Amino acid sequence: MKARIIAKSELKLSSLTREYTFDIISDSGDVVLNSQVISARPSEVVGQLQILVSEYQAVYEEANDIGVGEEI
């Protein structure tokens, strides 16, 4: 999975950060999660997005998830 940046805000003077809007896409290019927002410094955004995508992918692929229609 990867993150695709779809928008970014102006740099905020107070915190020196931007808001980045992104989609998480599969390796085949399908959108898995869209229009997520992260606030980060421009020099740190790549690392933060890599961590978020890795964590999302680990939970997304988790085999212990319950299925639709399962009764508990």
N, CA, C and O atoms as a CHARMM CRD file, in Angstrom:
* protein
*
  288
    1    1 MET  N      0.83800  -1.17900   0.00000 PROA 1      0.00000
    2    1 MET  CA     0.00000   0.00000   0.00000 PROA 1      0.00000
    3    1 MET  C      0.88500   1.24500   0.00000 PROA 1      0.00000
    4    1 MET  O      2.03100   1.22700   0.44900 PROA 1      0.00000
    5    2 LYS  N      0.31200   2.31300  -0.51700 PROA 2      0.00000
    6    2 LYS  CA     1.01400   3.58700  -0.61400 PROA 2      0.00000
    7    2 LYS  C      0.04000   4.72000  -0.30400 PROA 2      0.00000
    8    2 LYS  O     -1.17700   4.53700  -0.32100 PROA 2      0.00000
    9    3 ALA  N      0.59900   5.88100  -0.02200 PROA 3      0.00000
   10    3 ALA  CA    -0.21300   7.08900   0.13600 PROA 3      0.00000
   11    3 ALA  C     -0.03700   7.94500  -1.11100 PROA 3      0.00000
   12    3 ALA  O      1.07200   8.10400  -1.62100 PROA 3      0.00000
   13    4 ARG  N     -1.15300   8.49600  -1.59600 PROA 4      0.00000
   14    4 ARG  CA    -1.10900   9.42100  -2.72700 PROA 4      0.00000
   15    4 ARG  C     -1.61700  10.76700  -2.22900 PROA 4      0.00000
   16    4 ARG  O     -2.76700  10.88200  -1.80600 PROA 4      0.00000
   17    5 ILE  N     -0.76900  11.78100  -2.27900 PROA 5      0.00000
   18    5 ILE  CA    -1.15500  13.13500  -1.84700 PROA 5      0.00000
   19    5 ILE  C     -2.12800  13.70400  -2.87400 PROA 5      0.00000
   20    5 ILE  O     -1.85300  13.71100  -4.07400 PROA 5      0.00000
   21    6 ILE  N     -3.27400  14.18400  -2.37900 PROA 6      0.00000
   22    6 ILE  CA    -4.26600  14.75600  -3.29700 PROA 6      0.00000
   23    6 ILE  C     -4.48800  16.25100  -3.05500 PROA 6      0.00000
   24    6 ILE  O     -5.11200  16.92800  -3.87300 PROA 6      0.00000
   25    7 ALA  N     -3.97200  16.77200  -1.91700 PROA 7      0.00000
   26    7 ALA  CA    -4.07400  18.21200  -1.63900 PROA 7      0.00000
   27    7 ALA  C     -3.15700  18.55800  -0.47700 PROA 7      0.00000
   28    7 ALA  O     -2.79700  17.69700   0.32600 PROA 7      0.00000
   29    8 LYS  N     -2.78400  19.83200  -0.39800 PROA 8      0.00000
   30    8 LYS  CA    -2.02800  20.30600   0.75700 PROA 8      0.00000
   31    8 LYS  C     -2.36300  21.76600   1.00600 PROA 8      0.00000
   32    8 LYS  O     -2.66800  22.51600   0.07800 PROA 8      0.00000
   33    9 SER  N     -2.30100  22.15900   2.27400 PROA 9      0.00000
   34    9 SER  CA    -2.65400  23.52100   2.66100 PROA 9      0.00000
   35    9 SER  C     -1.41900  24.42600   2.59500 PROA 9      0.00000
   36    9 SER  O     -0.30600  23.98000   2.31700 PROA 9      0.00000
   37   10 GLU  N     -1.65700  25.67800   2.85400 PROA 10     0.00000
   38   10 GLU  CA    -0.55900  26.62100   2.99500 PROA 10     0.00000
   39   10 GLU  C      0.24200  26.27300   4.25200 PROA 10     0.00000
   40   10 GLU  O     -0.29200  25.65800   5.17500 PROA 10     0.00000
   41   11 LEU  N      1.48600  26.65400   4.29200 PROA 11     0.00000
   42   11 LEU  CA     2.32300  26.45500   5.47200 PROA 11     0.00000
   43   11 LEU  C      1.84500  27.40000   6.56900 PROA 11     0.00000
   44   11 LEU  O      1.73700  28.60700   6.35400 PROA 11     0.00000
   45   12 LYS  N      1.55800  26.84500   7.74800 PROA 12     0.00000
   46   12 LYS  CA     1.08600  27.64800   8.87700 PROA 12     0.00000
   47   12 LYS  C      2.28500  28.25300   9.59600 PROA 12     0.00000
   48   12 LYS  O      3.22000  27.54400   9.96800 PROA 12     0.00000
   49   13 LEU  N      2.25100  29.54100   9.78500 PROA 13     0.00000
   50   13 LEU  CA     3.34700  30.23300  10.44500 PROA 13     0.00000
   51   13 LEU  C      3.45700  29.84000  11.91100 PROA 13     0.00000
   52   13 LEU  O      4.56500  29.73800  12.43800 PROA 13     0.00000
   53   14 SER  N      2.33100  29.61800  12.57800 PROA 14     0.00000
   54   14 SER  CA     2.33200  29.32600  14.01200 PROA 14     0.00000
   55   14 SER  C      2.98700  27.98900  14.35500 PROA 14     0.00000
   56   14 SER  O      3.64500  27.87000  15.38900 PROA 14     0.00000
   57   15 SER  N      2.81500  26.99200  13.50300 PROA 15     0.00000
   58   15 SER  CA     3.34800  25.65300  13.81100 PROA 15     0.00000
   59   15 SER  C      4.33300  25.13600  12.76400 PROA 15     0.00000
   60   15 SER  O      4.94500  24.08300  12.94200 PROA 15     0.00000
   61   16 LEU  N      4.47900  25.87900  11.67900 PROA 16     0.00000
   62   16 LEU  CA     5.34100  25.47700  10.56000 PROA 16     0.00000
   63   16 LEU  C      4.94000  24.11300   9.99100 PROA 16     0.00000
   64   16 LEU  O      5.79000  23.31000   9.60800 PROA 16     0.00000
   65   17 THR  N      3.63700  23.87300   9.94600 PROA 17     0.00000
   66   17 THR  CA     3.11400  22.62400   9.40100 PROA 17     0.00000
   67   17 THR  C      2.14200  22.91300   8.26700 PROA 17     0.00000
   68   17 THR  O      1.68400  24.04100   8.08800 PROA 17     0.00000
   69   18 ARG  N      1.84600  21.88400   7.51800 PROA 18     0.00000
   70   18 ARG  CA     0.81500  21.92000   6.48500 PROA 18     0.00000
   71   18 ARG  C     -0.14900  20.78100   6.77600 PROA 18     0.00000
   72   18 ARG  O      0.20700  19.82400   7.46500 PROA 18     0.00000
   73   19 GLU  N     -1.34300  20.87500   6.26800 PROA 19     0.00000
   74   19 GLU  CA    -2.25900  19.74600   6.28400 PROA 19     0.00000
   75   19 GLU  C     -2.18400  19.09500   4.90700 PROA 19     0.00000
   76   19 GLU  O     -2.35300  19.75400   3.88100 PROA 19     0.00000
   77   20 TYR  N     -1.93300  17.80700   4.90700 PROA 20     0.00000
   78   20 TYR  CA    -1.84400  17.02500   3.67400 PROA 20     0.00000
   79   20 TYR  C     -3.05000  16.09600   3.61000 PROA 20     0.00000
   80   20 TYR  O     -3.32800  15.36600   4.56100 PROA 20     0.00000
   81   21 THR  N     -3.75500  16.12400   2.50500 PROA 21     0.00000
   82   21 THR  CA    -4.87300  15.20900   2.28400 PROA 21     0.00000
   83   21 THR  C     -4.37000  14.12200   1.35000 PROA 21     0.00000
   84   21 THR  O     -3.72900  14.39600   0.33600 PROA 21     0.00000
   85   22 PHE  N     -4.67800  12.86800   1.71700 PROA 22     0.00000
   86   22 PHE  CA    -4.13200  11.76000   0.94100 PROA 22     0.00000
   87   22 PHE  C     -5.11300  10.60300   0.87400 PROA 22     0.00000
   88   22 PHE  O     -6.01600  10.47800   1.70100 PROA 22     0.00000
   89   23 ASP  N     -4.91600   9.76500  -0.12900 PROA 23     0.00000
   90   23 ASP  CA    -5.62400   8.49700  -0.25600 PROA 23     0.00000
   91   23 ASP  C     -4.62400   7.39200   0.03900 PROA 23     0.00000
   92   23 ASP  O     -3.43200   7.54300  -0.22700 PROA 23     0.00000
   93   24 ILE  N     -5.10000   6.29100   0.58300 PROA 24     0.00000
   94   24 ILE  CA    -4.27100   5.09000   0.69100 PROA 24     0.00000
   95   24 ILE  C     -4.69500   4.19400  -0.45700 PROA 24     0.00000
   96   24 ILE  O     -5.87400   3.87700  -0.61300 PROA 24     0.00000
   97   25 ILE  N     -3.71900   3.78900  -1.25900 PROA 25     0.00000
   98   25 ILE  CA    -4.00600   2.97500  -2.43200 PROA 25     0.00000
   99   25 ILE  C     -3.29500   1.62800  -2.32600 PROA 25     0.00000
  100   25 ILE  O     -2.23700   1.51100  -1.70800 PROA 25     0.00000
  101   26 SER  N     -3.90000   0.62200  -2.93900 PROA 26     0.00000
  102   26 SER  CA    -3.29300  -0.70700  -2.96400 PROA 26     0.00000
  103   26 SER  C     -2.14800  -0.71600  -3.97800 PROA 26     0.00000
  104   26 SER  O     -1.95400   0.24900  -4.71700 PROA 26     0.00000
  105   27 ASP  N     -1.40400  -1.80000  -4.00200 PROA 27     0.00000
  106   27 ASP  CA    -0.30600  -1.92800  -4.95600 PROA 27     0.00000
  107   27 ASP  C     -0.79700  -1.93900  -6.39800 PROA 27     0.00000
  108   27 ASP  O     -0.04800  -1.61000  -7.31800 PROA 27     0.00000
  109   28 SER  N     -2.05500  -2.31700  -6.59200 PROA 28     0.00000
  110   28 SER  CA    -2.62100  -2.32000  -7.94100 PROA 28     0.00000
  111   28 SER  C     -3.24800  -0.96600  -8.31800 PROA 28     0.00000
  112   28 SER  O     -3.75100  -0.80300  -9.43000 PROA 28     0.00000
  113   29 GLY  N     -3.21700  -0.00500  -7.39700 PROA 29     0.00000
  114   29 GLY  CA    -3.71600   1.34100  -7.68800 PROA 29     0.00000
  115   29 GLY  C     -5.13500   1.61400  -7.26100 PROA 29     0.00000
  116   29 GLY  O     -5.64000   2.71300  -7.49200 PROA 29     0.00000
  117   30 ASP  N     -5.80200   0.64600  -6.64200 PROA 30     0.00000
  118   30 ASP  CA    -7.16900   0.85200  -6.17100 PROA 30     0.00000
  119   30 ASP  C     -7.16700   1.64300  -4.86900 PROA 30     0.00000
  120   30 ASP  O     -6.32900   1.40700  -3.99800 PROA 30     0.00000
  121   31 VAL  N     -8.10300   2.58100  -4.73200 PROA 31     0.00000
  122   31 VAL  CA    -8.21500   3.37100  -3.50700 PROA 31     0.00000
  123   31 VAL  C     -8.81000   2.49100  -2.41700 PROA 31     0.00000
  124   31 VAL  O     -9.89500   1.93200  -2.57600 PROA 31     0.00000
  125   32 VAL  N     -8.08300   2.37500  -1.30700 PROA 32     0.00000
  126   32 VAL  CA    -8.52600   1.57200  -0.17400 PROA 32     0.00000
  127   32 VAL  C     -9.17500   2.46500   0.87700 PROA 32     0.00000
  128   32 VAL  O    -10.15100   2.07100   1.51500 PROA 32     0.00000
  129   33 LEU  N     -8.63600   3.66000   1.05700 PROA 33     0.00000
  130   33 LEU  CA    -9.14900   4.63400   2.03000 PROA 33     0.00000
  131   33 LEU  C     -8.90500   6.00500   1.42700 PROA 33     0.00000
  132   33 LEU  O     -7.78500   6.30800   1.01400 PROA 33     0.00000
  133   34 ASN  N     -9.94000   6.84300   1.37100 PROA 34     0.00000
  134   34 ASN  CA    -9.73700   8.12600   0.70100 PROA 34     0.00000
  135   34 ASN  C     -9.90300   9.32500   1.61900 PROA 34     0.00000
  136   34 ASN  O    -10.53800   9.25900   2.67100 PROA 34     0.00000
  137   35 SER  N     -9.30900  10.41300   1.18000 PROA 35     0.00000
  138   35 SER  CA    -9.42500  11.73400   1.79700 PROA 35     0.00000
  139   35 SER  C     -9.09100  11.75900   3.28600 PROA 35     0.00000
  140   35 SER  O     -9.86500  12.27200   4.09500 PROA 35     0.00000
  141   36 GLN  N     -7.94500  11.20900   3.63800 PROA 36     0.00000
  142   36 GLN  CA    -7.44800  11.27700   5.01000 PROA 36     0.00000
  143   36 GLN  C     -6.56800  12.51200   5.13700 PROA 36     0.00000
  144   36 GLN  O     -6.00600  12.97600   4.14500 PROA 36     0.00000
  145   37 VAL  N     -6.44100  13.05100   6.35000 PROA 37     0.00000
  146   37 VAL  CA    -5.68300  14.28500   6.55100 PROA 37     0.00000
  147   37 VAL  C     -4.65400  14.07100   7.64800 PROA 37     0.00000
  148   37 VAL  O     -4.93700  13.47100   8.68500 PROA 37     0.00000
  149   38 ILE  N     -3.44500  14.57900   7.39100 PROA 38     0.00000
  150   38 ILE  CA    -2.37900  14.56100   8.38200 PROA 38     0.00000
  151   38 ILE  C     -1.76900  15.95800   8.42400 PROA 38     0.00000
  152   38 ILE  O     -1.63100  16.61400   7.39100 PROA 38     0.00000
  153   39 SER  N     -1.41100  16.40200   9.60600 PROA 39     0.00000
  154   39 SER  CA    -0.73700  17.68100   9.77600 PROA 39     0.00000
  155   39 SER  C      0.71100  17.38200  10.13200 PROA 39     0.00000
  156   39 SER  O      0.98500  16.66600  11.09500 PROA 39     0.00000
  157   40 ALA  N      1.64200  17.93600   9.35000 PROA 40     0.00000
  158   40 ALA  CA     3.05500  17.63300   9.56900 PROA 40     0.00000
  159   40 ALA  C      3.92800  18.73200   8.99300 PROA 40     0.00000
  160   40 ALA  O      3.50100  19.51300   8.14300 PROA 40     0.00000
  161   41 ARG  N      5.17100  18.77400   9.47900 PROA 41     0.00000
  162   41 ARG  CA     6.17100  19.64500   8.86500 PROA 41     0.00000
  163   41 ARG  C      6.55400  19.03800   7.52200 PROA 41     0.00000
  164   41 ARG  O      6.61200  17.81500   7.39500 PROA 41     0.00000
  165   42 PRO  N      6.81200  19.86400   6.53000 PROA 42     0.00000
  166   42 PRO  CA     7.15800  19.33400   5.20800 PROA 42     0.00000
  167   42 PRO  C      8.33100  18.35000   5.22700 PROA 42     0.00000
  168   42 PRO  O      8.33200  17.38400   4.46400 PROA 42     0.00000
  169   43 SER  N      9.30500  18.57700   6.06700 PROA 43     0.00000
  170   43 SER  CA    10.46900  17.68000   6.11000 PROA 43     0.00000
  171   43 SER  C     10.16600  16.34800   6.78600 PROA 43     0.00000
  172   43 SER  O     10.95200  15.40900   6.66800 PROA 43     0.00000
  173   44 GLU  N      9.03800  16.25000   7.49500 PROA 44     0.00000
  174   44 GLU  CA     8.70700  15.04500   8.25000 PROA 44     0.00000
  175   44 GLU  C      7.53700  14.25900   7.67000 PROA 44     0.00000
  176   44 GLU  O      7.26500  13.15000   8.12900 PROA 44     0.00000
  177   45 VAL  N      6.84700  14.79400   6.68900 PROA 45     0.00000
  178   45 VAL  CA     5.60500  14.19200   6.21900 PROA 45     0.00000
  179   45 VAL  C      5.82600  12.81900   5.58100 PROA 45     0.00000
  180   45 VAL  O      5.00100  11.92500   5.76900 PROA 45     0.00000
  181   46 VAL  N      6.89800  12.63100   4.84300 PROA 46     0.00000
  182   46 VAL  CA     7.12100  11.33800   4.18400 PROA 46     0.00000
  183   46 VAL  C      7.25900  10.23000   5.22300 PROA 46     0.00000
  184   46 VAL  O      6.62500   9.18300   5.09900 PROA 46     0.00000
  185   47 GLY  N      8.07500  10.45000   6.23400 PROA 47     0.00000
  186   47 GLY  CA     8.25500   9.44400   7.27900 PROA 47     0.00000
  187   47 GLY  C      6.97100   9.15000   8.03000 PROA 47     0.00000
  188   47 GLY  O      6.67100   7.99200   8.32000 PROA 47     0.00000
  189   48 GLN  N      6.20700  10.19100   8.35000 PROA 48     0.00000
  190   48 GLN  CA     4.94600  10.00200   9.06800 PROA 48     0.00000
  191   48 GLN  C      3.93600   9.23400   8.22100 PROA 48     0.00000
  192   48 GLN  O      3.22100   8.37500   8.73600 PROA 48     0.00000
  193   49 LEU  N      3.87300   9.53500   6.94000 PROA 49     0.00000
  194   49 LEU  CA     2.95500   8.81900   6.05800 PROA 49     0.00000
  195   49 LEU  C      3.36400   7.35500   5.90300 PROA 49     0.00000
  196   49 LEU  O      2.50300   6.47500   5.87500 PROA 49     0.00000
  197   50 GLN  N      4.65000   7.08900   5.80200 PROA 50     0.00000
  198   50 GLN  CA     5.11100   5.70100   5.69500 PROA 50     0.00000
  199   50 GLN  C      4.70500   4.89500   6.92700 PROA 50     0.00000
  200   50 GLN  O      4.28300   3.74500   6.81000 PROA 50     0.00000
  201   51 ILE  N      4.83200   5.49600   8.09400 PROA 51     0.00000
  202   51 ILE  CA     4.43600   4.81500   9.33700 PROA 51     0.00000
  203   51 ILE  C      2.92600   4.56800   9.34700 PROA 51     0.00000
  204   51 ILE  O      2.48300   3.46200   9.65600 PROA 51     0.00000
  205   52 LEU  N      2.13400   5.59000   9.01100 PROA 52     0.00000
  206   52 LEU  CA     0.67100   5.43600   8.99300 PROA 52     0.00000
  207   52 LEU  C      0.20900   4.36000   8.01700 PROA 52     0.00000
  208   52 LEU  O     -0.64900   3.53800   8.34100 PROA 52     0.00000
  209   53 VAL  N      0.78600   4.37500   6.82200 PROA 53     0.00000
  210   53 VAL  CA     0.38700   3.39300   5.81600 PROA 53     0.00000
  211   53 VAL  C      0.76100   1.98100   6.26500 PROA 53     0.00000
  212   53 VAL  O     -0.02000   1.04800   6.08100 PROA 53     0.00000
  213   54 SER  N      1.93400   1.81700   6.84500 PROA 54     0.00000
  214   54 SER  CA     2.36000   0.49800   7.34300 PROA 54     0.00000
  215   54 SER  C      1.42800  -0.00600   8.43500 PROA 54     0.00000
  216   54 SER  O      1.03400  -1.17200   8.42700 PROA 54     0.00000
  217   55 GLU  N      1.07400   0.86900   9.37700 PROA 55     0.00000
  218   55 GLU  CA     0.16100   0.48000  10.45200 PROA 55     0.00000
  219   55 GLU  C     -1.22300   0.14900   9.90400 PROA 55     0.00000
  220   55 GLU  O     -1.84200  -0.82500  10.33100 PROA 55     0.00000
  221   56 TYR  N     -1.70500   0.94400   8.97200 PROA 56     0.00000
  222   56 TYR  CA    -3.01800   0.68600   8.37300 PROA 56     0.00000
  223   56 TYR  C     -3.01000  -0.64500   7.63700 PROA 56     0.00000
  224   56 TYR  O     -3.94800  -1.43200   7.76500 PROA 56     0.00000
  225   57 GLN  N     -1.95900  -0.90100   6.86700 PROA 57     0.00000
  226   57 GLN  CA    -1.87000  -2.14300   6.10300 PROA 57     0.00000
  227   57 GLN  C     -1.84900  -3.35900   7.01600 PROA 57     0.00000
  228   57 GLN  O     -2.48300  -4.36900   6.71100 PROA 57     0.00000
  229   58 ALA  N     -1.13000  -3.27800   8.13100 PROA 58     0.00000
  230   58 ALA  CA    -1.05200  -4.40500   9.06400 PROA 58     0.00000
  231   58 ALA  C     -2.43600  -4.75900   9.61300 PROA 58     0.00000
  232   58 ALA  O     -2.79100  -5.93500   9.69600 PROA 58     0.00000
  233   59 VAL  N     -3.20900  -3.75000   9.98300 PROA 59     0.00000
  234   59 VAL  CA    -4.54700  -4.00900  10.52200 PROA 59     0.00000
  235   59 VAL  C     -5.51100  -4.40500   9.40900 PROA 59     0.00000
  236   59 VAL  O     -6.36800  -5.26300   9.61900 PROA 59     0.00000
  237   60 TYR  N     -5.38900  -3.80300   8.24400 PROA 60     0.00000
  238   60 TYR  CA    -6.25800  -4.09900   7.10100 PROA 60     0.00000
  239   60 TYR  C     -6.14300  -5.56600   6.68500 PROA 60     0.00000
  240   60 TYR  O     -7.13700  -6.19200   6.31700 PROA 60     0.00000
  241   61 GLU  N     -4.93900  -6.10300   6.74600 PROA 61     0.00000
  242   61 GLU  CA    -4.69200  -7.47800   6.32100 PROA 61     0.00000
  243   61 GLU  C     -4.82000  -8.49200   7.44800 PROA 61     0.00000
  244   61 GLU  O     -4.58000  -9.68200   7.24100 PROA 61     0.00000
  245   62 GLU  N     -5.19400  -8.03800   8.62800 PROA 62     0.00000
  246   62 GLU  CA    -5.28700  -8.92800   9.78000 PROA 62     0.00000
  247   62 GLU  C     -6.31800 -10.02800   9.53800 PROA 62     0.00000
  248   62 GLU  O     -7.44800  -9.75400   9.13200 PROA 62     0.00000
  249   63 ALA  N     -5.92000 -11.26600   9.79000 PROA 63     0.00000
  250   63 ALA  CA    -6.77200 -12.42200   9.50800 PROA 63     0.00000
  251   63 ALA  C     -7.85500 -12.62100  10.57000 PROA 63     0.00000
  252   63 ALA  O     -8.82000 -13.34100  10.31400 PROA 63     0.00000
  253   64 ASN  N     -7.73400 -12.02100  11.72800 PROA 64     0.00000
  254   64 ASN  CA    -8.66900 -12.24500  12.82400 PROA 64     0.00000
  255   64 ASN  C     -9.89900 -11.34000  12.77100 PROA 64     0.00000
  256   64 ASN  O    -10.71000 -11.35500  13.69600 PROA 64     0.00000
  257   65 ASP  N    -10.04800 -10.56600  11.72300 PROA 65     0.00000
  258   65 ASP  CA   -11.19100  -9.66100  11.61500 PROA 65     0.00000
  259   65 ASP  C    -12.47800 -10.47100  11.41300 PROA 65     0.00000
  260   65 ASP  O    -12.45800 -11.54700  10.81500 PROA 65     0.00000
  261   66 ILE  N    -13.58800  -9.94200  11.91700 PROA 66     0.00000
  262   66 ILE  CA   -14.86800 -10.62600  11.73100 PROA 66     0.00000
  263   66 ILE  C    -15.46600 -10.26300  10.38200 PROA 66     0.00000
  264   66 ILE  O    -15.19000  -9.19100   9.84400 PROA 66     0.00000
  265   67 GLY  N    -16.27100 -11.14200   9.84500 PROA 67     0.00000
  266   67 GLY  CA   -16.87700 -10.91700   8.54100 PROA 67     0.00000
  267   67 GLY  C    -18.24900 -10.29000   8.63400 PROA 67     0.00000
  268   67 GLY  O    -18.89500 -10.34800   9.68000 PROA 67     0.00000
  269   68 VAL  N    -18.69300  -9.69600   7.55800 PROA 68     0.00000
  270   68 VAL  CA   -20.03300  -9.12800   7.49000 PROA 68     0.00000
  271   68 VAL  C    -21.03700 -10.27400   7.57700 PROA 68     0.00000
  272   68 VAL  O    -20.89000 -11.28100   6.88500 PROA 68     0.00000
  273   69 GLY  N    -22.02700 -10.12800   8.39800 PROA 69     0.00000
  274   69 GLY  CA   -23.05200 -11.13600   8.56500 PROA 69     0.00000
  275   69 GLY  C    -22.76500 -12.15400   9.66200 PROA 69     0.00000
  276   69 GLY  O    -23.62200 -12.97900   9.97700 PROA 69     0.00000
  277   70 GLU  N    -21.56400 -12.10700  10.24800 PROA 70     0.00000
  278   70 GLU  CA   -21.24400 -13.02800  11.34300 PROA 70     0.00000
  279   70 GLU  C    -22.05800 -12.67400  12.56400 PROA 70     0.00000
  280   70 GLU  O    -22.27100 -11.50000  12.87000 PROA 70     0.00000
  281   71 GLU  N    -22.50300 -13.68500  13.24900 PROA 71     0.00000
  282   71 GLU  CA   -23.23000 -13.48300  14.50200 PROA 71     0.00000
  283   71 GLU  C    -22.30100 -13.78900  15.65900 PROA 71     0.00000
  284   71 GLU  O    -21.57200 -14.78100  15.64400 PROA 71     0.00000
  285   72 ILE  N    -22.33600 -12.93800  16.64700 PROA 72     0.00000
  286   72 ILE  CA   -21.42900 -13.09300  17.79000 PROA 72     0.00000
  287   72 ILE  C    -22.24000 -13.39200  19.04200 PROA 72     0.00000
  288   72 ILE  O    -21.67200 -13.55900  20.12100 PROA 72     0.00000
